[in-house]
């Protein structure tokens, strides 16, 4: 599989990951990794965060969209 973003630039680069949101193949240059905090519900409906965090890999387009959404929620809250 080739990197989708590289192919739009007329380049050919092997994909090393798949975007968690859109499913596009992405190369190391275009992969954006972020932590993903997993949780479980303990006694008395208490949410507990699991350590260490997992990871989520996204393409640049979706990573930018996630960052913009987080900034909008932070500004509104």
PDB file with SEQRES, HELIX, SHEET and CRYST1 records, atoms N, CA, C and O in Angstrom:
SEQRES   1 A   77  UNK UNK UNK UNK UNK UNK UNK UNK UNK UNK UNK UNK UNK          
SEQRES   2 A   77  UNK UNK UNK UNK UNK UNK UNK UNK UNK UNK UNK UNK UNK          
SEQRES   3 A   77  UNK UNK UNK UNK UNK UNK UNK UNK UNK UNK UNK UNK UNK          
SEQRES   4 A   77  UNK UNK UNK UNK UNK UNK UNK UNK UNK UNK UNK UNK UNK          
SEQRES   5 A   77  UNK UNK UNK UNK UNK UNK UNK UNK UNK UNK UNK UNK UNK          
SEQRES   6 A   77  UNK UNK UNK UNK UNK UNK UNK UNK UNK UNK UNK UNK              
HELIX    1 AA1 UNK A    4  UNK A    8  1                                   5    
HELIX    2 AA2 UNK A   43  UNK A   45  5                                   3    
HELIX    3 AA3 UNK A   60  UNK A   76  1                                  17    
SHEET    1 AA1 2 UNK A  17  UNK A  18  0                                        
SHEET    2 AA1 2 UNK A  25  UNK A  26 -1                                        
SHEET    1 AA2 2 UNK A  32  UNK A  36  0                                        
SHEET    2 AA2 2 UNK A  54  UNK A  58 -1                                        
SHEET    1 AA3 2 UNK A  39  UNK A  42  0                                        
SHEET    2 AA3 2 UNK A  46  UNK A  49 -1                                        
CRYST1    1.000    1.000    1.000  90.00  90.00  90.00 P 1           1          
ATOM      1  N   UNK A   1       0.848  -1.166   0.000  1.00  0.00           N  
ATOM      2  CA  UNK A   1       0.000   0.000   0.000  1.00  0.00           C  
ATOM      3  C   UNK A   1       0.898   1.235   0.000  1.00  0.00           C  
ATOM      4  O   UNK A   1       1.944   1.257   0.649  1.00  0.00           O  
ATOM      5  N   UNK A   2       0.481   2.247  -0.726  1.00  0.00           N  
ATOM      6  CA  UNK A   2       1.213   3.509  -0.797  1.00  0.00           C  
ATOM      7  C   UNK A   2       0.539   4.567   0.064  1.00  0.00           C  
ATOM      8  O   UNK A   2      -0.650   4.478   0.370  1.00  0.00           O  
ATOM      9  N   UNK A   3       1.313   5.558   0.443  1.00  0.00           N  
ATOM     10  CA  UNK A   3       0.799   6.681   1.223  1.00  0.00           C  
ATOM     11  C   UNK A   3      -0.131   7.524   0.343  1.00  0.00           C  
ATOM     12  O   UNK A   3       0.239   7.936  -0.756  1.00  0.00           O  
ATOM     13  N   UNK A   4      -1.336   7.768   0.845  1.00  0.00           N  
ATOM     14  CA  UNK A   4      -2.311   8.552   0.096  1.00  0.00           C  
ATOM     15  C   UNK A   4      -1.837   9.992  -0.085  1.00  0.00           C  
ATOM     16  O   UNK A   4      -1.933  10.537  -1.185  1.00  0.00           O  
ATOM     17  N   UNK A   5      -1.330  10.611   0.973  1.00  0.00           N  
ATOM     18  CA  UNK A   5      -0.910  12.015   0.886  1.00  0.00           C  
ATOM     19  C   UNK A   5       0.273  12.199  -0.053  1.00  0.00           C  
ATOM     20  O   UNK A   5       0.340  13.193  -0.775  1.00  0.00           O  
ATOM     21  N   UNK A   6       1.207  11.251  -0.051  1.00  0.00           N  
ATOM     22  CA  UNK A   6       2.336  11.338  -0.984  1.00  0.00           C  
ATOM     23  C   UNK A   6       1.849  11.216  -2.428  1.00  0.00           C  
ATOM     24  O   UNK A   6       2.338  11.916  -3.314  1.00  0.00           O  
ATOM     25  N   UNK A   7       0.889  10.328  -2.658  1.00  0.00           N  
ATOM     26  CA  UNK A   7       0.400  10.133  -4.025  1.00  0.00           C  
ATOM     27  C   UNK A   7      -0.295  11.381  -4.562  1.00  0.00           C  
ATOM     28  O   UNK A   7      -0.255  11.636  -5.766  1.00  0.00           O  
ATOM     29  N   UNK A   8      -0.932  12.165  -3.684  1.00  0.00           N  
ATOM     30  CA  UNK A   8      -1.560  13.407  -4.155  1.00  0.00           C  
ATOM     31  C   UNK A   8      -0.521  14.442  -4.551  1.00  0.00           C  
ATOM     32  O   UNK A   8      -0.824  15.389  -5.278  1.00  0.00           O  
ATOM     33  N   UNK A   9       0.731  14.258  -4.062  1.00  0.00           N  
ATOM     34  CA  UNK A   9       1.832  15.149  -4.421  1.00  0.00           C  
ATOM     35  C   UNK A   9       2.656  14.609  -5.587  1.00  0.00           C  
ATOM     36  O   UNK A   9       3.666  15.202  -5.967  1.00  0.00           O  
ATOM     37  N   UNK A  10       2.223  13.484  -6.151  1.00  0.00           N  
ATOM     38  CA  UNK A  10       2.946  12.887  -7.268  1.00  0.00           C  
ATOM     39  C   UNK A  10       4.132  12.046  -6.833  1.00  0.00           C  
ATOM     40  O   UNK A  10       4.991  11.720  -7.652  1.00  0.00           O  
ATOM     41  N   UNK A  11       4.195  11.690  -5.555  1.00  0.00           N  
ATOM     42  CA  UNK A  11       5.295  10.883  -5.026  1.00  0.00           C  
ATOM     43  C   UNK A  11       4.808   9.476  -4.735  1.00  0.00           C  
ATOM     44  O   UNK A  11       3.605   9.224  -4.680  1.00  0.00           O  
ATOM     45  N   UNK A  12       5.747   8.566  -4.548  1.00  0.00           N  
ATOM     46  CA  UNK A  12       5.402   7.201  -4.182  1.00  0.00           C  
ATOM     47  C   UNK A  12       6.178   6.844  -2.916  1.00  0.00           C  
ATOM     48  O   UNK A  12       7.409   6.843  -2.904  1.00  0.00           O  
ATOM     49  N   UNK A  13       5.430   6.540  -1.848  1.00  0.00           N  
ATOM     50  CA  UNK A  13       6.046   6.195  -0.576  1.00  0.00           C  
ATOM     51  C   UNK A  13       5.228   5.076   0.056  1.00  0.00           C  
ATOM     52  O   UNK A  13       3.998   5.099   0.012  1.00  0.00           O  
ATOM     53  N   UNK A  14       5.907   4.105   0.640  1.00  0.00           N  
ATOM     54  CA  UNK A  14       5.208   2.999   1.281  1.00  0.00           C  
ATOM     55  C   UNK A  14       4.466   3.476   2.522  1.00  0.00           C  
ATOM     56  O   UNK A  14       4.983   4.274   3.303  1.00  0.00           O  
ATOM     57  N   UNK A  15       3.251   2.976   2.689  1.00  0.00           N  
ATOM     58  CA  UNK A  15       2.474   3.273   3.892  1.00  0.00           C  
ATOM     59  C   UNK A  15       2.937   2.355   5.016  1.00  0.00           C  
ATOM     60  O   UNK A  15       3.204   1.174   4.794  1.00  0.00           O  
ATOM     61  N   UNK A  16       3.028   2.901   6.212  1.00  0.00           N  
ATOM     62  CA  UNK A  16       3.404   2.114   7.386  1.00  0.00           C  
ATOM     63  C   UNK A  16       2.261   2.045   8.399  1.00  0.00           C  
ATOM     64  O   UNK A  16       2.347   1.316   9.388  1.00  0.00           O  
ATOM     65  N   UNK A  17       1.192   2.804   8.151  1.00  0.00           N  
ATOM     66  CA  UNK A  17       0.040   2.816   9.057  1.00  0.00           C  
ATOM     67  C   UNK A  17      -1.211   3.165   8.254  1.00  0.00           C  
ATOM     68  O   UNK A  17      -1.141   3.564   7.092  1.00  0.00           O  
ATOM     69  N   UNK A  18      -2.348   3.001   8.908  1.00  0.00           N  
ATOM     70  CA  UNK A  18      -3.639   3.338   8.318  1.00  0.00           C  
ATOM     71  C   UNK A  18      -4.318   4.341   9.243  1.00  0.00           C  
ATOM     72  O   UNK A  18      -4.367   4.131  10.455  1.00  0.00           O  
ATOM     73  N   UNK A  19      -4.840   5.426   8.684  1.00  0.00           N  
ATOM     74  CA  UNK A  19      -5.517   6.444   9.481  1.00  0.00           C  
ATOM     75  C   UNK A  19      -6.699   5.805  10.216  1.00  0.00           C  
ATOM     76  O   UNK A  19      -7.512   5.104   9.614  1.00  0.00           O  
ATOM     77  N   UNK A  20      -6.780   6.056  11.520  1.00  0.00           N  
ATOM     78  CA  UNK A  20      -7.839   5.486  12.347  1.00  0.00           C  
ATOM     79  C   UNK A  20      -9.219   6.011  11.967  1.00  0.00           C  
ATOM     80  O   UNK A  20     -10.223   5.390  12.314  1.00  0.00           O  
ATOM     81  N   UNK A  21      -9.295   7.137  11.263  1.00  0.00           N  
ATOM     82  CA  UNK A  21     -10.584   7.732  10.931  1.00  0.00           C  
ATOM     83  C   UNK A  21     -11.014   7.503   9.485  1.00  0.00           C  
ATOM     84  O   UNK A  21     -12.139   7.068   9.241  1.00  0.00           O  
ATOM     85  N   UNK A  22     -10.141   7.788   8.530  1.00  0.00           N  
ATOM     86  CA  UNK A  22     -10.547   7.683   7.128  1.00  0.00           C  
ATOM     87  C   UNK A  22     -10.046   6.421   6.444  1.00  0.00           C  
ATOM     88  O   UNK A  22     -10.534   6.069   5.369  1.00  0.00           O  
ATOM     89  N   UNK A  23      -9.074   5.730   7.050  1.00  0.00           N  
ATOM     90  CA  UNK A  23      -8.573   4.488   6.480  1.00  0.00           C  
ATOM     91  C   UNK A  23      -7.522   4.658   5.402  1.00  0.00           C  
ATOM     92  O   UNK A  23      -7.147   3.679   4.758  1.00  0.00           O  
ATOM     93  N   UNK A  24      -7.035   5.868   5.186  1.00  0.00           N  
ATOM     94  CA  UNK A  24      -6.005   6.102   4.177  1.00  0.00           C  
ATOM     95  C   UNK A  24      -4.667   5.555   4.657  1.00  0.00           C  
ATOM     96  O   UNK A  24      -4.349   5.639   5.843  1.00  0.00           O  
ATOM     97  N   UNK A  25      -3.886   4.996   3.742  1.00  0.00           N  
ATOM     98  CA  UNK A  25      -2.532   4.571   4.070  1.00  0.00           C  
ATOM     99  C   UNK A  25      -1.657   5.799   4.252  1.00  0.00           C  
ATOM    100  O   UNK A  25      -1.767   6.758   3.489  1.00  0.00           O  
ATOM    101  N   UNK A  26      -0.780   5.778   5.266  1.00  0.00           N  
ATOM    102  CA  UNK A  26       0.081   6.932   5.527  1.00  0.00           C  
ATOM    103  C   UNK A  26       1.512   6.480   5.812  1.00  0.00           C  
ATOM    104  O   UNK A  26       1.746   5.452   6.446  1.00  0.00           O  
ATOM    105  N   UNK A  27       2.458   7.280   5.324  1.00  0.00           N  
ATOM    106  CA  UNK A  27       3.884   7.005   5.504  1.00  0.00           C  
ATOM    107  C   UNK A  27       4.355   7.628   6.821  1.00  0.00           C  
ATOM    108  O   UNK A  27       3.600   8.369   7.451  1.00  0.00           O  
ATOM    109  N   UNK A  28       5.576   7.343   7.243  1.00  0.00           N  
ATOM    110  CA  UNK A  28       6.069   7.935   8.500  1.00  0.00           C  
ATOM    111  C   UNK A  28       6.074   9.465   8.503  1.00  0.00           C  
ATOM    112  O   UNK A  28       5.890  10.079   9.554  1.00  0.00           O  
ATOM    113  N   UNK A  29       6.282  10.086   7.341  1.00  0.00           N  
ATOM    114  CA  UNK A  29       6.303  11.549   7.283  1.00  0.00           C  
ATOM    115  C   UNK A  29       4.925  12.163   7.511  1.00  0.00           C  
ATOM    116  O   UNK A  29       4.820  13.278   8.021  1.00  0.00           O  
ATOM    117  N   UNK A  30       3.872  11.446   7.140  1.00  0.00           N  
ATOM    118  CA  UNK A  30       2.519  11.982   7.260  1.00  0.00           C  
ATOM    119  C   UNK A  30       1.752  11.450   8.467  1.00  0.00           C  
ATOM    120  O   UNK A  30       0.693  11.983   8.796  1.00  0.00           O  
ATOM    121  N   UNK A  31       2.249  10.432   9.123  1.00  0.00           N  
ATOM    122  CA  UNK A  31       1.562   9.849  10.281  1.00  0.00           C  
ATOM    123  C   UNK A  31       1.639  10.795  11.475  1.00  0.00           C  
ATOM    124  O   UNK A  31       2.697  11.344  11.784  1.00  0.00           O  
ATOM    125  N   UNK A  32       0.506  10.974  12.135  1.00  0.00           N  
ATOM    126  CA  UNK A  32       0.422  11.809  13.329  1.00  0.00           C  
ATOM    127  C   UNK A  32      -0.100  10.931  14.462  1.00  0.00           C  
ATOM    128  O   UNK A  32      -1.232  10.449  14.409  1.00  0.00           O  
ATOM    129  N   UNK A  33       0.719  10.727  15.478  1.00  0.00           N  
ATOM    130  CA  UNK A  33       0.346   9.855  16.573  1.00  0.00           C  
ATOM    131  C   UNK A  33      -0.098  10.671  17.778  1.00  0.00           C  
ATOM    132  O   UNK A  33       0.488  11.709  18.086  1.00  0.00           O  
ATOM    133  N   UNK A  34      -1.131  10.197  18.454  1.00  0.00           N  
ATOM    134  CA  UNK A  34      -1.600  10.845  19.676  1.00  0.00           C  
ATOM    135  C   UNK A  34      -1.990   9.768  20.678  1.00  0.00           C  
ATOM    136  O   UNK A  34      -2.357   8.658  20.291  1.00  0.00           O  
ATOM    137  N   UNK A  35      -1.911  10.095  21.974  1.00  0.00           N  
ATOM    138  CA  UNK A  35      -2.290   9.106  22.977  1.00  0.00           C  
ATOM    139  C   UNK A  35      -3.801   8.896  22.994  1.00  0.00           C  
ATOM    140  O   UNK A  35      -4.575   9.812  22.717  1.00  0.00           O  
ATOM    141  N   UNK A  36      -4.193   7.699  23.317  1.00  0.00           N  
ATOM    142  CA  UNK A  36      -5.614   7.366  23.448  1.00  0.00           C  
ATOM    143  C   UNK A  36      -5.793   6.729  24.816  1.00  0.00           C  
ATOM    144  O   UNK A  36      -5.312   5.624  25.068  1.00  0.00           O  
ATOM    145  N   UNK A  37      -6.483   7.429  25.687  1.00  0.00           N  
ATOM    146  CA  UNK A  37      -6.638   6.983  27.068  1.00  0.00           C  
ATOM    147  C   UNK A  37      -7.808   6.021  27.163  1.00  0.00           C  
ATOM    148  O   UNK A  37      -8.955   6.392  26.913  1.00  0.00           O  
ATOM    149  N   UNK A  38      -7.510   4.792  27.523  1.00  0.00           N  
ATOM    150  CA  UNK A  38      -8.533   3.784  27.711  1.00  0.00           C  
ATOM    151  C   UNK A  38      -9.002   3.824  29.159  1.00  0.00           C  
ATOM    152  O   UNK A  38      -8.226   4.139  30.062  1.00  0.00           O  
ATOM    153  N   UNK A  39     -10.262   3.506  29.375  1.00  0.00           N  
ATOM    154  CA  UNK A  39     -10.826   3.524  30.724  1.00  0.00           C  
ATOM    155  C   UNK A  39     -11.645   2.267  30.970  1.00  0.00           C  
ATOM    156  O   UNK A  39     -12.027   1.558  30.038  1.00  0.00           O  
ATOM    157  N   UNK A  40     -11.898   2.013  32.216  1.00  0.00           N  
ATOM    158  CA  UNK A  40     -12.846   0.975  32.591  1.00  0.00           C  
ATOM    159  C   UNK A  40     -13.652   1.479  33.778  1.00  0.00           C  
ATOM    160  O   UNK A  40     -13.227   2.387  34.492  1.00  0.00           O  
ATOM    161  N   UNK A  41     -14.816   0.883  33.978  1.00  0.00           N  
ATOM    162  CA  UNK A  41     -15.683   1.290  35.071  1.00  0.00           C  
ATOM    163  C   UNK A  41     -15.451   0.363  36.255  1.00  0.00           C  
ATOM    164  O   UNK A  41     -15.630  -0.851  36.157  1.00  0.00           O  
ATOM    165  N   UNK A  42     -15.054   0.952  37.365  1.00  0.00           N  
ATOM    166  CA  UNK A  42     -14.809   0.202  38.595  1.00  0.00           C  
ATOM    167  C   UNK A  42     -16.068   0.243  39.462  1.00  0.00           C  
ATOM    168  O   UNK A  42     -17.114   0.730  39.032  1.00  0.00           O  
ATOM    169  N   UNK A  43     -15.955  -0.266  40.664  1.00  0.00           N  
ATOM    170  CA  UNK A  43     -17.092  -0.288  41.587  1.00  0.00           C  
ATOM    171  C   UNK A  43     -17.664   1.112  41.786  1.00  0.00           C  
ATOM    172  O   UNK A  43     -16.938   2.105  41.741  1.00  0.00           O  
ATOM    173  N   UNK A  44     -18.929   1.174  41.998  1.00  0.00           N  
ATOM    174  CA  UNK A  44     -19.683   2.403  42.240  1.00  0.00           C  
ATOM    175  C   UNK A  44     -19.582   3.373  41.055  1.00  0.00           C  
ATOM    176  O   UNK A  44     -19.492   4.587  41.244  1.00  0.00           O  
ATOM    177  N   UNK A  45     -19.597   2.827  39.839  1.00  0.00           N  
ATOM    178  CA  UNK A  45     -19.589   3.646  38.613  1.00  0.00           C  
ATOM    179  C   UNK A  45     -18.450   4.641  38.549  1.00  0.00           C  
ATOM    180  O   UNK A  45     -18.633   5.754  38.055  1.00  0.00           O  
ATOM    181  N   UNK A  46     -17.295   4.273  39.028  1.00  0.00           N  
ATOM    182  CA  UNK A  46     -16.121   5.141  39.001  1.00  0.00           C  
ATOM    183  C   UNK A  46     -15.296   4.798  37.757  1.00  0.00           C  
ATOM    184  O   UNK A  46     -14.961   3.634  37.539  1.00  0.00           O  
ATOM    185  N   UNK A  47     -14.968   5.803  36.942  1.00  0.00           N  
ATOM    186  CA  UNK A  47     -14.173   5.601  35.738  1.00  0.00           C  
ATOM    187  C   UNK A  47     -12.693   5.661  36.089  1.00  0.00           C  
ATOM    188  O   UNK A  47     -12.227   6.606  36.726  1.00  0.00           O  
ATOM    189  N   UNK A  48     -11.968   4.639  35.662  1.00  0.00           N  
ATOM    190  CA  UNK A  48     -10.540   4.539  35.964  1.00  0.00           C  
ATOM    191  C   UNK A  48      -9.763   4.552  34.651  1.00  0.00           C  
ATOM    192  O   UNK A  48     -10.091   3.811  33.725  1.00  0.00           O  
ATOM    193  N   UNK A  49      -8.732   5.394  34.572  1.00  0.00           N  
ATOM    194  CA  UNK A  49      -7.895   5.489  33.371  1.00  0.00           C  
ATOM    195  C   UNK A  49      -6.830   4.398  33.432  1.00  0.00           C  
ATOM    196  O   UNK A  49      -6.198   4.186  34.467  1.00  0.00           O  
ATOM    197  N   UNK A  50      -6.643   3.714  32.311  1.00  0.00           N  
ATOM    198  CA  UNK A  50      -5.658   2.642  32.223  1.00  0.00           C  
ATOM    199  C   UNK A  50      -4.323   3.218  31.762  1.00  0.00           C  
ATOM    200  O   UNK A  50      -4.273   3.988  30.802  1.00  0.00           O  
ATOM    201  N   UNK A  51      -3.257   2.851  32.434  1.00  0.00           N  
ATOM    202  CA  UNK A  51      -1.905   3.266  32.048  1.00  0.00           C  
ATOM    203  C   UNK A  51      -1.176   2.092  31.433  1.00  0.00           C  
ATOM    204  O   UNK A  51      -1.455   0.963  31.837  1.00  0.00           O  
ATOM    205  N   UNK A  52      -0.295   2.256  30.521  1.00  0.00           N  
ATOM    206  CA  UNK A  52       0.001   3.462  29.752  1.00  0.00           C  
ATOM    207  C   UNK A  52      -1.065   3.669  28.681  1.00  0.00           C  
ATOM    208  O   UNK A  52      -1.844   2.761  28.392  1.00  0.00           O  
ATOM    209  N   UNK A  53      -1.101   4.862  28.094  1.00  0.00           N  
ATOM    210  CA  UNK A  53      -2.109   5.099  27.056  1.00  0.00           C  
ATOM    211  C   UNK A  53      -1.808   4.288  25.792  1.00  0.00           C  
ATOM    212  O   UNK A  53      -0.655   3.981  25.488  1.00  0.00           O  
ATOM    213  N   UNK A  54      -2.859   3.959  25.080  1.00  0.00           N  
ATOM    214  CA  UNK A  54      -2.702   3.342  23.762  1.00  0.00           C  
ATOM    215  C   UNK A  54      -2.355   4.470  22.790  1.00  0.00           C  
ATOM    216  O   UNK A  54      -2.181   5.616  23.204  1.00  0.00           O  
ATOM    217  N   UNK A  55      -2.255   4.154  21.525  1.00  0.00           N  
ATOM    218  CA  UNK A  55      -1.962   5.205  20.554  1.00  0.00           C  
ATOM    219  C   UNK A  55      -2.978   5.151  19.413  1.00  0.00           C  
ATOM    220  O   UNK A  55      -3.520   4.100  19.071  1.00  0.00           O  
ATOM    221  N   UNK A  56      -3.203   6.315  18.851  1.00  0.00           N  
ATOM    222  CA  UNK A  56      -4.052   6.449  17.676  1.00  0.00           C  
ATOM    223  C   UNK A  56      -3.229   7.154  16.615  1.00  0.00           C  
ATOM    224  O   UNK A  56      -2.586   8.169  16.884  1.00  0.00           O  
ATOM    225  N   UNK A  57      -3.253   6.612  15.413  1.00  0.00           N  
ATOM    226  CA  UNK A  57      -2.501   7.209  14.308  1.00  0.00           C  
ATOM    227  C   UNK A  57      -3.494   7.754  13.298  1.00  0.00           C  
ATOM    228  O   UNK A  57      -4.408   7.058  12.857  1.00  0.00           O  
ATOM    229  N   UNK A  58      -3.295   9.015  12.941  1.00  0.00           N  
ATOM    230  CA  UNK A  58      -4.192   9.694  12.001  1.00  0.00           C  
ATOM    231  C   UNK A  58      -3.391  10.336  10.881  1.00  0.00           C  
ATOM    232  O   UNK A  58      -2.197  10.601  11.024  1.00  0.00           O  
ATOM    233  N   UNK A  59      -4.067  10.582   9.762  1.00  0.00           N  
ATOM    234  CA  UNK A  59      -3.456  11.316   8.653  1.00  0.00           C  
ATOM    235  C   UNK A  59      -3.461  12.806   9.020  1.00  0.00           C  
ATOM    236  O   UNK A  59      -4.179  13.202   9.938  1.00  0.00           O  
ATOM    237  N   UNK A  60      -2.686  13.628   8.331  1.00  0.00           N  
ATOM    238  CA  UNK A  60      -2.628  15.057   8.677  1.00  0.00           C  
ATOM    239  C   UNK A  60      -3.986  15.760   8.619  1.00  0.00           C  
ATOM    240  O   UNK A  60      -4.261  16.637   9.438  1.00  0.00           O  
ATOM    241  N   UNK A  61      -4.833  15.386   7.665  1.00  0.00           N  
ATOM    242  CA  UNK A  61      -6.136  16.049   7.540  1.00  0.00           C  
ATOM    243  C   UNK A  61      -7.000  15.794   8.768  1.00  0.00           C  
ATOM    244  O   UNK A  61      -7.582  16.726   9.322  1.00  0.00           O  
ATOM    245  N   UNK A  62      -7.086  14.546   9.194  1.00  0.00           N  
ATOM    246  CA  UNK A  62      -7.900  14.243  10.364  1.00  0.00           C  
ATOM    247  C   UNK A  62      -7.269  14.751  11.638  1.00  0.00           C  
ATOM    248  O   UNK A  62      -7.989  15.171  12.544  1.00  0.00           O  
ATOM    249  N   UNK A  63      -5.957  14.730  11.747  1.00  0.00           N  
ATOM    250  CA  UNK A  63      -5.302  15.250  12.941  1.00  0.00           C  
ATOM    251  C   UNK A  63      -5.585  16.741  13.091  1.00  0.00           C  
ATOM    252  O   UNK A  63      -5.840  17.213  14.198  1.00  0.00           O  
ATOM    253  N   UNK A  64      -5.542  17.484  11.992  1.00  0.00           N  
ATOM    254  CA  UNK A  64      -5.858  18.916  12.027  1.00  0.00           C  
ATOM    255  C   UNK A  64      -7.304  19.140  12.457  1.00  0.00           C  
ATOM    256  O   UNK A  64      -7.589  20.047  13.240  1.00  0.00           O  
ATOM    257  N   UNK A  65      -8.215  18.316  11.946  1.00  0.00           N  
ATOM    258  CA  UNK A  65      -9.627  18.438  12.304  1.00  0.00           C  
ATOM    259  C   UNK A  65      -9.841  18.139  13.788  1.00  0.00           C  
ATOM    260  O   UNK A  65     -10.601  18.846  14.448  1.00  0.00           O  
ATOM    261  N   UNK A  66      -9.182  17.099  14.328  1.00  0.00           N  
ATOM    262  CA  UNK A  66      -9.290  16.761  15.744  1.00  0.00           C  
ATOM    263  C   UNK A  66      -8.757  17.904  16.607  1.00  0.00           C  
ATOM    264  O   UNK A  66      -9.368  18.248  17.618  1.00  0.00           O  
ATOM    265  N   UNK A  67      -7.622  18.498  16.219  1.00  0.00           N  
ATOM    266  CA  UNK A  67      -7.062  19.617  16.982  1.00  0.00           C  
ATOM    267  C   UNK A  67      -7.987  20.811  16.955  1.00  0.00           C  
ATOM    268  O   UNK A  67      -8.166  21.470  17.979  1.00  0.00           O  
ATOM    269  N   UNK A  68      -8.585  21.114  15.801  1.00  0.00           N  
ATOM    270  CA  UNK A  68      -9.499  22.244  15.688  1.00  0.00           C  
ATOM    271  C   UNK A  68     -10.729  22.015  16.550  1.00  0.00           C  
ATOM    272  O   UNK A  68     -11.192  22.939  17.220  1.00  0.00           O  
ATOM    273  N   UNK A  69     -11.269  20.798  16.548  1.00  0.00           N  
ATOM    274  CA  UNK A  69     -12.437  20.491  17.365  1.00  0.00           C  
ATOM    275  C   UNK A  69     -12.115  20.632  18.848  1.00  0.00           C  
ATOM    276  O   UNK A  69     -12.925  21.159  19.610  1.00  0.00           O  
ATOM    277  N   UNK A  70     -10.951  20.172  19.258  1.00  0.00           N  
ATOM    278  CA  UNK A  70     -10.538  20.286  20.669  1.00  0.00           C  
ATOM    279  C   UNK A  70     -10.416  21.754  21.068  1.00  0.00           C  
ATOM    280  O   UNK A  70     -10.803  22.133  22.173  1.00  0.00           O  
ATOM    281  N   UNK A  71      -9.880  22.576  20.174  1.00  0.00           N  
ATOM    282  CA  UNK A  71      -9.746  24.003  20.472  1.00  0.00           C  
ATOM    283  C   UNK A  71     -11.106  24.677  20.574  1.00  0.00           C  
ATOM    284  O   UNK A  71     -11.282  25.569  21.405  1.00  0.00           O  
ATOM    285  N   UNK A  72     -12.075  24.277  19.752  1.00  0.00           N  
ATOM    286  CA  UNK A  72     -13.415  24.838  19.809  1.00  0.00           C  
ATOM    287  C   UNK A  72     -14.096  24.465  21.120  1.00  0.00           C  
ATOM    288  O   UNK A  72     -14.753  25.301  21.742  1.00  0.00           O  
ATOM    289  N   UNK A  73     -13.939  23.201  21.544  1.00  0.00           N  
ATOM    290  CA  UNK A  73     -14.541  22.773  22.806  1.00  0.00           C  
ATOM    291  C   UNK A  73     -13.904  23.489  23.984  1.00  0.00           C  
ATOM    292  O   UNK A  73     -14.594  23.850  24.938  1.00  0.00           O  
ATOM    293  N   UNK A  74     -12.594  23.699  23.928  1.00  0.00           N  
ATOM    294  CA  UNK A  74     -11.897  24.389  25.015  1.00  0.00           C  
ATOM    295  C   UNK A  74     -12.344  25.851  25.104  1.00  0.00           C  
ATOM    296  O   UNK A  74     -12.519  26.386  26.198  1.00  0.00           O  
ATOM    297  N   UNK A  75     -12.526  26.489  23.951  1.00  0.00           N  
ATOM    298  CA  UNK A  75     -12.936  27.884  23.932  1.00  0.00           C  
ATOM    299  C   UNK A  75     -14.381  28.048  24.412  1.00  0.00           C  
ATOM    300  O   UNK A  75     -14.717  29.043  25.053  1.00  0.00           O  
ATOM    301  N   UNK A  76     -15.232  27.068  24.099  1.00  0.00           N  
ATOM    302  CA  UNK A  76     -16.629  27.136  24.488  1.00  0.00           C  
ATOM    303  C   UNK A  76     -16.837  26.825  25.966  1.00  0.00           C  
ATOM    304  O   UNK A  76     -17.793  27.295  26.582  1.00  0.00           O  
ATOM    305  N   UNK A  77     -15.926  26.023  26.529  1.00  0.00           N  
ATOM    306  CA  UNK A  77     -16.103  25.568  27.921  1.00  0.00           C  
ATOM    307  C   UNK A  77     -15.559  26.521  28.872  1.00  0.00           C  
ATOM    308  O   UNK A  77     -15.625  26.293  30.080  1.00  0.00           O  
TER     309      UNK A  77                                                      
END                                                                             
